[in-house]
Amino acid sequence: MSIARKLLSEDGVIMISIHDGECQNLRKVLDEVFGEKNFVAQLVWEKKKKGAFLSGVSTNVKEYVVSYARNISSFQGLVGQIARGEETYPVIKTTNSRGVRVVKKGIPSKYREKNYRLAAGNRISSGNMEMILLSDLVIKDGVLSEDVKVDSNWIYSQELLDVYAENKSLYVTQDLYFRRVVSEPRKKMLKDLLPMKGDESTGFEFVFSDDLFSDGWGTNEDGFDELHSILGSQSLMSFPKPSKLIAKLILAVCRFDPSCTVLDFFSGSSTTAHGVISLNSQDGGNRKFIMVQLPERCDETSEAFKAGYKTIADLGKERIRRVGMNVLKGDCHPDWNRDVGFRVLKIDTSNMKDIYYRPDELSQGDLLEAVDNVKPDRVPEDLLFQVLVDWGVDLTLPIRSEPLQGKTVFFVDDNALVACFDIGITEDLVKELARHEPLRVVFRDNGFVSDAVKINVEQIFRQLSPSTEVRSL
């Protein structure tokens, strides 16, 4: 959990799905790791249409999604809706503190009489709301013609009321109250109840919308149907979540950051990757996903194993492939880069040989073997990704390999990094690589045709590409 917190951006948020039995314990752990003040919400997801018939205590149709921010003061909040239509809002609320405000003249009036005067001292009430006039309220030709001083429970400060009066978004209502017209897009925060179905649709296919509640959040049954339709087999995973649920949670967090990175520590069937690809295809975003899954072997009696998936990770990878192909066949946002590719990286031991021996354990043969410090079972791609990690280079950057002077050379994002791990590198090849002026270049330590070439490498780059950082592995 502490690792998850360190990986979060300053305005990032973690979301964890949990059932009733462990929710209380989870909250205690998260309070300790993230701090109680960084608690965001405990969302309730309506995950089933019907509960278990054999339950003798209660019928459970919900699950919780517990959310904590890395830093609550930097977190943008969970946005449930972007309202774009014109609406009117009150400027008085009984729960607000009492005060005196001056409403500036010139604002329009919707009162039934175009010309009207109400003397100071009058009380205007509607239900439990009231305003007391401290000066005359005067309307002429459908416009407030004089400033009016009012005692009431104001939502807004005097400065904001002046702004609203200036831009004519403040007006006198039919019952002589004041309201404001709002037309600019505005965000409304996410409700903590995520219903399985919305008012407009009962399907589980996610449709990009300004209102995350318009077509519901999907159910476990939707997750089963979705996985079946993608992979062609039933019961491949236990209780898979619908991609709509994940996509909408991502959208609630990252609505204003369409280039965010989403990390799933327990990716399972890669529902999160599915959700990210769907979102990108529908709104033209460039969100990235990182799926983490142990190569847990599927039980040989399971439907997943019978379908040819040896591990859960294999199942997740195949789902991402098929989702990508399916999405490209449909209607996509015109600004989307149509990138559905992904890379699979596996944790392994170091590429370098273990060189820590006691003197009495060494033989002449051991010394000869130490000339090459790379393990014999490693391929150039293994060494390349070790360098990318060591140098902090983005692992998602485009990589191409080109044959140059009989050697294989890797170009990462054209000239962000150039690498050659072949044996027998000549001075001519070094000069050719230097002419590309890469930011970084790396060779195998024993890869040079002679010691003289190895010694001259830095001098060659200093002359032809002085800004290049040179390293040997």
C-alpha positions, 0 to 999 in steps of 0.5 A, a space after each residue: 500500500 505504501 508503494 502505491 502511495 509513492 507511485 501516485 502523482 501529487 493530485 492522484 487518487 487510489 481506488 480499491 474495490 472491497 466487500 462488506 466483510 473487509 471494508 472496515 479493516 481496509 479503511 484503517 490501513 488506508 488511514 494509516 498509510 494515506 492519512 485520514 484527511 486524504 479520504 475522498 469517498 466510500 462509493 457504493 456500487 450496485 453490482 447485482 440485479 438480484 442477490 444470492 437466494 440461499 443467503 440466510 441473513 441479508 441479500 447483498 447487491 452492493 460493493 464498495 469502492 474506497 478512495 483516498 488521495 495522495 494529497 487532498 489539497 491538490 486533488 481535483 475531486 470526483 466529477 460526476 457531471 459537466 452541466 452545459 445547459 443554461 440553469 438558474 441558481 438561487 443567491 439566498 439559502 437559509 442555512 447560510 449566515 445572515 448578512 446585508 448585501 447591495 444589489 446593483 441597479 440595471 439587472 433585468 426583472 421578471 416580475 409581472 409588473 414592469 413598473 413597481 416600487 416596494 418600500 424599505 422595511 417590507 419582508 419578502 418570504 417564500 417558505 422558510 426563506 426571507 429577505 428584508 428590504 433596507 431600502 426601496 426596491 424600484 423597478 422601471 420598464 422591467 429593470 431594477 432602476 435603483 440599488 437596493 440594500 437587502 438583509 438575508 442569508 446570502 450564498 455569495 459575497 458582495 464582490 460576486 454579486 457585483 460581478 453577476 449584476 455587471 454581466 446581467 446574469 443576476 435578475 429579479 424573479 417573479 416573486 421579487 427574489 433574486 437568482 442568477 443565470 449560469 450558462 458556462 460549463 460547470 462541474 458537479 461532483 460525483 454522488 457516492 451511489 453508483 446505480 447499476 442502471 441509468 434512466 436512458 439505457 440498460 446496456 453495459 457498453 460505455 457511452 461517453 457522456 457529460 453525465 456519468 449517471 445517464 446510463 448506469 454503471 453496469 453489473 457483475 452480470 454485464 462483466 460476465 457477458 462482456 468477457 464472454 463476447 470478447 473472448 468467446 468463452 463463458 466463466 473465464 473469470 470469477 466476478 469480472 467487473 464491467 469496463 463501464 464501471 472502470 471507465 467512468 471511475 477513470 473519467 471521474 478522476 481524470 476528466 480534465 487530464 486526458 493524458 493521465 496514467 492509470 495503474 492497476 495492481 491486480 489487473 486480472 482480465 485487464 478490465 482497466 485496460 479495456 476501460 482506458 482504450 474505450 475512453 480514448 477512442 470516444 473522447 480522443 484522449 491519450 490515457 495510458 495504462 499499466 497492468 500489473 498481474 502475477 503470472 498466476 497459473 490457471 487451475 487445470 479444471 478451470 474454463 480459462 485453462 480449457 480455453 488455452 490460457 495457462 495464466 491469468 496474465 495470458 487471459 488479460 493480454 488476449 483481452 487487450 488485443 481483442 478489445 483494441 481490434 474491436 474498437 478500431 472497427 467501430 466509430 472513433 473520435 476523429 482526434 484519437 491517435 488510434 493507438 491500441 498497442 501495448 508492451 509486456 514486461 516481466 520482472 527478472 533477475 539482473 542481466 549482469 553476472 554475479 561478480 562477487 566471489 571470494 578469492 579462494 573460490 576463483 579459478 582461471 576459467 572464472 577470470 576468463 568468463 568475467 571478460 563478458 559481464 552479461 549473462 549468456 541467456 540474455 538477448 539485446 532487447 533485455 539489455 535495452 530495457 535495463 538501460 531504459 529503466 536505469 536511465 529513467 527513459 519512458 518505456 512506452 516510447 517508440 523503438 525501432 531497430 536498424 542494421 548499420 554496418 552489419 550491426 543491430 542498432 536500436 533507436 528509442 524515440 529517434 534520438 532520445 537513446 541509441 543503443 548497440 549491444 553487438 560485438 565488434 563495434 568499429 570506429 566507423 560505426 561509432 562515428 555514424 551513430 555520433 552523426 545522429 546526435 542522440 541524447 544518450 548512447 550506450 554500448 556493450 562494455 566488451 563490444 568494441 573491436 579493440 581497446 583503442 576504439 573503446 578508448 576513443 568513443 568519448 572523444 569521437 562524441 565530444 567532437 561530433 555530438 558534444 551533448 550526447 551522454 555516453 555509457 557502456 554496459 
